[in-house]
Every structure is written in structure tokens, then in C-alpha cells.
């Protein structure tokens, strides 16, 4: 059944049927009633894809990401799909390489090739300053999610990672820990530097020193986290607590402690960041920072669709997302 069949049965033009389907007020009441009755009688269901193309839209929303952490990416994509499905949009995922010299050109080509209506840019790609300017020139609405504000995105979602990491430092200090170490993420990522700065600020407030040999730069991955944790725990004076700057790194710390016959949290307290599903699946369950990833994905997608629906609307203000401490059994009072 096509729109041509409806037009023929109702004795009107295809354009008139199209106007009724698009709720135009340019159709006389009697014609509208006859066309709507014909649609019901024939059981006609218009193609949302065809209607989108007719309106100059693709009904596609793109997501750009370069994060190997499936625990995070999976939740974000699921949240985006929730809102897309309810709003008649499909999701197109475009992996990108954050460090690639042609990153901006790559994403610009993707936007043109796929004819997406809008784009959600996930960290760390969202931190590339030239990207929102390039998308603006293409008139592609875009929302960025990041740990810091990035000029150029309308209504960016900014997760308050520095203040959240400070909560972890305060938590360990309150438990009496003074020999505290950190395994950071890649320092080319804003998330890694924000978490490290927040953690350091809490220690500084209490006069606790974070010596250089207690600071290791990781890559948010398990293997590197395990290697760094093994090094820290093999020191002549090892730390009594370690902050792995995401849950995967923290899980690697727990594994390294177990490999050395150490008990967590009796011999070593461990904290992470993200509150991914992994945090409550491992033993002991992980004290960590909860990032409300699903809520963030929902909000970003709603904002993007609002921008697509009304491209003349004023810019949204940035949305700051507070994060919270989740205490579980991987931390205890220092002995």
C-alpha cells in the first residue's frame, strides 16, 4: 500500500494526501475527513523514512566515540537508543581515533556521507576544540559530553569529575590513610587530569603528600592498571590505598593485590571511578564514583532532538552533572 493508492481511492492528488499526513492546514475539512477515512479503510501506514526524506531529514542521529571501555560506551549507547526509538530516530555509531591528525576531517566526512540530522560526541573526542566549529559550518546540530566545558557545543553535558574525585580523597583520609597512590588515565584526556587534580586537592587540604613514585600514568585499561599496581605494591614502603582512575583500573589493582597475597580492604583499600556494572560484580565490591551515564545519555539525546526540531531556538546553557560517592566493601580504616 502506497500513498498513490490512497490518493487514487480518495480521488485527490498525492500532494493533498501528503499534506494530510503532515498535518498541514492547507486542506479543506471535507477533503481531510475523506482522506483520513480512506487511510483507515486501506490500513495505510506511511513510511517514516520516506516522510523524513521528503522533509529534508534522514531521521538518523550519529554518535562519535573513541573509548574502548565497553562498560561505559554500552550504557551511553543504550541510553541514546532509548530516546531515539521513542522519537522515531535511528542511531548510527561512528568510531573515531582521538589521536588521529585527520580526526576532524574524518568526522566531517561521516556527517556528510551519512546525512545525519544531528550528532552526539562522546569523550575524549568531544574535547577536540576544532570539531564543534567544523560541525557548525556544516549546520549539523551537535551535543558534546565532556569532563570540562568545550566552547562551541550548544547545551554540552559536563560531568563534575574534579569535585567527585575529591570525594574519594576525602573518603580515604577519613579512614586514616596517609600513604595514598594513584593510577591515572591518559593525561591527554581531560577526564584523567580532572580526576587527578580533584584527588590531589583533597589530599592537599589535609596536608597529605602524594609523592611522585606513588603516581603512575595508566591508560584506563586492565593490563596497564595491573602492571602499575604490581609496581606500587612491590615498593619498599607500599601505599595503603590506591585510586584507580576508572573501575577497570581499580579492578586490576584488586587483582594485583590478590596475586601478592594481600587482602582488600584489610591490607589495601581500593577506589575507582564510574560505578559501572563491574564495580558491584567484583569481590570485594568497589567503592567508586557514580557517573549517571544512562541519565546523561537520555538528557543529551533529548537536547539534540530539540535542536533538530527547532534549529532557530537559542543555545542551551551547559548542563553540569553532579556525581556521587558510592561506598562499598573495597575500603576500610587504615590499620
C-alpha positions in Angstrom: 0.0 0.0 0.0 1.4 3.4 -1.1 0.5 7.0 -0.8 -0.5 6.8 -4.6 -3.1 4.1 -3.7 -4.6 6.4 -1.0 -4.7 9.3 -3.4 -6.4 7.2 -6.1 -9.0 5.8 -3.7 -9.8 9.2 -2.2 -9.9 10.9 -5.6 -7.3 13.5 -4.7 -3.7 14.3 -5.6 -0.7 12.7 -3.9 0.3 16.2 -2.6 -3.0 16.6 -0.9 -2.6 13.2 0.9 0.9 14.2 1.9 -0.4 17.4 3.4 -2.9 15.5 5.5 -0.2 13.1 6.7 2.0 16.1 7.6 -1.0 17.8 9.4 -1.0 20.8 7.1 -3.8 23.3 7.5 -4.0 23.8 3.7 -6.6 21.0 3.1 -10.3 21.6 3.3 -12.1 19.9 6.1 -14.3 17.7 3.9 -11.2 16.5 1.9 -9.3 15.9 5.1 -12.1 13.7 6.5 -12.4 11.7 3.3 -8.6 11.1 3.1 -8.4 10.1 6.7 -11.3 7.7 6.3 -9.6 6.2 3.2 -6.3 5.8 5.1 -8.2 3.9 7.9 -10.1 1.7 5.4 -7.0 0.8 3.5 -4.9 0.3 6.6 -2.2 2.6 5.1 0.8 3.2 7.3 3.2 5.9 6.0 6.9 5.2 5.8 8.6 7.2 8.5 11.8 7.0 6.4 10.1 8.3 3.3 8.4 11.1 5.2 11.8 12.1 6.8 13.5 12.2 3.4 10.6 14.3 2.0 11.1 16.8 4.8 14.8 17.0 4.1 15.8 14.9 7.1 17.2 11.5 7.5 15.8 10.5 10.9 19.4 9.5 11.8 21.4 10.6 14.8 25.1 9.9 14.9 27.3 9.1 17.8 31.1 9.6 17.6 33.2 7.8 20.2 36.8 6.6 20.9 36.5 4.8 24.2 37.5 1.1 24.5 35.6 0.8 27.8 32.6 -1.2 26.9 31.2 -0.7 30.4 30.8 3.0 29.7 30.1 3.0 26.0 27.5 0.3 26.2 25.4 2.2 28.8 25.7 5.5 26.9 24.6 4.0 23.6 21.7 2.2 25.3 20.5 5.5 26.8 20.7 7.2 23.4 18.8 4.4 21.7 16.1 4.7 24.4 15.3 8.2 23.4 15.9 7.7 19.6 13.5 4.8 19.5 10.7 6.8 21.3 11.2 9.7 18.9 11.4 8.0 15.6 15.2 8.2 15.1 17.8 5.6 14.3 21.3 5.6 15.7 24.5 5.5 13.6 27.7 4.8 15.6 31.0 6.2 14.1 34.2 5.0 15.8 37.0 7.6 15.6 40.6 7.8 16.7 41.2 10.7 19.2 44.9 11.0 18.3 44.4 10.9 14.6 45.7 14.0 12.8 42.7 13.9 10.4 40.1 13.4 13.2 38.0 16.5 12.3 38.0 15.8 8.6 37.1 12.2 9.3 34.0 13.2 11.4 33.0 15.9 8.9 33.1 13.3 6.1 31.0 11.0 8.2 28.4 13.7 8.8 28.1 14.5 5.1 28.1 10.9 4.0 25.5 9.6 6.4 23.3 12.7 6.2 22.7 12.6 9.9 20.3 15.1 11.4 22.5 15.7 14.5 25.5 14.3 16.4 26.3 13.3 19.9 30.1 13.5 20.6 31.4 11.4 23.5 34.6 11.9 25.4 37.5 12.1 24.6 36.6 13.1 21.1 34.4 15.9 22.4 37.5 17.5 23.8 38.9 18.4 20.4 38.3 22.1 20.1 38.1 22.3 16.3 35.3 19.8 16.0 32.3 21.8 17.1 33.4 24.7 14.8 33.6 22.3 11.8 30.1 20.9 12.6 28.7 24.4 13.0 29.9 25.3 9.5 28.1 22.2 8.2 25.0 23.3 10.1 24.9 19.9 11.9 23.4 20.3 15.4 25.8 18.7 18.0 25.9 17.9 21.7 29.1 17.2 23.5 29.6 15.2 26.7 32.8 16.0 28.5 34.6 16.5 31.8 35.2 20.2 31.1 33.4 22.8 29.1 34.3 22.8 25.4 33.3 26.0 23.6 31.1 25.6 20.5 28.7 22.9 21.7 25.2 24.0 22.5 24.0 22.6 25.7 27.0 20.4 26.5 26.8 18.0 29.3 29.7 18.5 31.8 30.3 15.8 34.4 31.8 17.3 37.6 34.7 14.9 37.7 37.2 17.0 39.6 34.9 17.6 42.6 33.9 13.9 42.5 37.5 12.7 42.7 38.0 15.0 45.7 35.3 13.0 47.4 37.4 9.9 47.1 40.4 11.6 48.6 38.3 12.8 51.5 36.9 9.3 52.0 40.4 7.7 52.2 41.7 10.5 54.5 38.7 10.0 56.8 39.6 6.3 57.0 43.1 7.2 58.2 45.1 6.6 55.0 48.2 8.7 54.5 50.2 6.6 52.1 47.9 7.0 49.1 48.8 6.3 45.4 47.0 7.0 42.1 47.0 5.3 38.7 45.7 8.0 36.4 44.1 7.8 33.0 45.9 9.1 29.9 46.8 12.7 30.7 45.9 13.8 27.2 42.3 13.2 28.3 40.5 15.9 30.3 38.8 13.3 32.4 42.2 12.0 33.6 43.6 15.4 34.5 40.3 16.4 36.2 40.2 13.3 38.3 43.9 13.6 39.3 43.5 17.3 40.2 40.4 16.7 42.3 42.1 13.8 44.2 45.2 15.8 44.8 43.2 18.8 46.1 41.6 16.7 48.8 44.9 15.3 49.9 46.5 18.8 49.9 43.7 20.1 52.1 44.7 17.6 54.8 48.4 18.0 54.4 48.9 14.6 52.8 51.7 14.4 50.3 51.3 12.5 47.1 54.9 11.6 46.2 56.0 11.2 42.6 56.7 7.5 43.0 53.1 7.0 44.1 51.8 8.4 40.8 51.5 6.2 37.7 50.0 7.2 34.4 47.8 4.5 33.0 45.5 4.1 30.0 42.2 3.2 31.7 42.9 -0.4 30.7 43.2 -3.6 32.8 46.7 -4.8 31.8 48.4 -1.4 32.4 46.5 -1.0 35.7 47.6 -4.4 36.8 51.3 -3.7 35.9 51.3 -0.3 37.7 49.6 -1.7 40.8 52.1 -4.6 41.0 54.9 -2.0 40.9 53.3 0.1 43.6 52.7 -2.8 45.8 56.3 -4.0 45.3 57.8 -0.8 46.7 59.8 -0.9 49.9 57.1 1.2 51.5 53.9 0.5 49.6 50.7 2.5 49.7 47.8 1.6 52.0 45.3 2.9 49.5 45.2 3.2 45.7 42.9 5.2 43.5 42.4 3.5 40.1 41.0 6.3 38.0 38.3 4.1 36.4 36.6 0.9 37.6 38.6 -1.3 35.2 41.9 0.1 36.6 40.6 -0.4 40.2 39.6 -4.0 39.4 43.2 -4.5 38.1 44.5 -3.2 41.4 42.4 -5.7 43.3 43.7 -8.5 41.1 47.3 -7.4 41.7 46.8 -7.3 45.4 45.3 -10.8 45.3 48.3 -12.0 43.3 50.6 -10.8 46.1 48.5 -12.4 48.8 47.2 -9.1 50.1 43.6 -8.7 51.3 41.3 -5.9 50.2 40.4 -3.9 52.2 42.3 -5.3 55.2 45.7 -4.7 53.7 44.9 -2.3 50.9 41.9 0.0 50.2 41.0 0.5 46.6 38.7 3.1 45.0 37.6 3.5 41.4 35.5 5.8 39.2 32.3 5.4 37.1 30.2 2.9 39.1 30.0 0.7 36.0 28.3 -2.8 36.4 31.8 -4.1 37.0 32.0 -2.2 40.3 29.3 -4.4 42.0 30.3 -7.6 40.2 33.8 -8.0 41.5 34.8 -9.1 45.0 35.1 -7.1 47.2 32.6 -4.7 45.6 34.2 -1.4 44.7 33.9 1.9 46.4 33.7 4.3 43.4 32.2 7.5 42.0 28.8 7.1 40.2 28.5 8.8 36.9 24.8 8.6 35.9 25.6 7.5 32.4 22.1 6.5 31.4 20.6 9.7 32.6 23.3 11.7 30.8 22.7 9.9 27.6 18.9 10.5 27.9 19.4 14.2 28.5 21.9 14.6 25.7 19.6 12.9 23.2 16.6 14.9 24.3 18.5 18.2 23.9 19.8 17.2 20.4 16.3 16.3 19.2 15.0 19.6 20.4 17.8 21.3 18.5 17.0 19.3 15.3 13.2 20.1 15.6 13.8 23.8 16.0 17.1 25.0 14.6 16.3 28.6 15.3 16.0 28.1 19.1 18.6 29.8 21.3 21.5 27.8 22.5 21.0 25.7 25.6 23.2 26.5 28.6 25.7 23.8 29.6 24.2 21.2 31.9 26.5 20.3 34.8 26.1 16.8 36.1 26.9 16.2 39.7 28.5 12.9 40.6 28.3 11.0 43.9 30.4 8.6 46.1 29.2 5.0 46.4 30.8 3.3 49.4 31.2 -0.4 49.1 33.5 -3.0 50.7 36.8 -2.3 49.0 37.8 0.4 51.5 38.3 0.2 55.2 40.1 2.0 58.1 43.8 2.0 57.8 45.5 -0.3 60.2 
